[in-house]
Amino acid sequence: MRLFAAVLPPASATAELTEHAARLRELPGADGLRWTARESWHFTLAFLAEVAAETLPELSERMERAARRTPAFPLSLHGGGRFGERALWAGAAGDVAALRLLAARADAAARKAGVPMEEHRAYRPHLTLARARGGGVDLRPYVAALGSFSGTPWTVAELALVRSNLPRSGVAGERPRYEVVGRWELDASRAAFPGG
Ligand code: 2AM
């Protein structure tokens, strides 16, 4: 199964972003982009690719440990960016250092469970909002429009392991279905809040 570890924003946060993103859909070229579904929005922590089902018990144990060692932390959806002409994303603000730490721990957990992980690239926290079908859409106005977006912070209290079921139908534009296969609580007793 195809797996990734992620932080899932709460409905209150995705509702705010949905409202703001409505403006983006009015920009030139918006119909030429494949927009991700709100229910699927997430920050990937680590991408595990194909994992054998028999690895799941040990992987779950390692992920649980990674979560337990990490204090809960505040995060918000904030601004945006792009990967060239390929993808448009919303960014994060708040304790991004804690998000990075959780990403590194999720990566290490997967490695220890025997998942062959790719070499580290610089971790760029991002929530993919749209992907270009074939390029040719200038994403800069979209990034500029996201620049004014600053969501209400929430407390990241969970690490999730998500299964991505790729579309099989071959229907152009069909999106993968995500299914949460595990959730583990971060350490709420040591929640790291600046000044509190
Ligand atoms: P993306 O949002 O930037 O496309 C499920 O596919 C999640 O895993 C997505 O968030 C996706 O990132 C990420 N993902 C897919 N393939 C990946 C890869 N090879 N390396 C890192 N992340 C990947």
Boltz pocket constraint, residues with backbone or C-beta under 6 A from the ligand:
constraints:
  - pocket:
      binder: B
      contacts: [[A, 4], [A, 42], [A, 43], [A, 44], [A, 46], [A, 47], [A, 87], [A, 126], [A, 127], [A, 128], [A, 164]]
      max_distance: 6.0
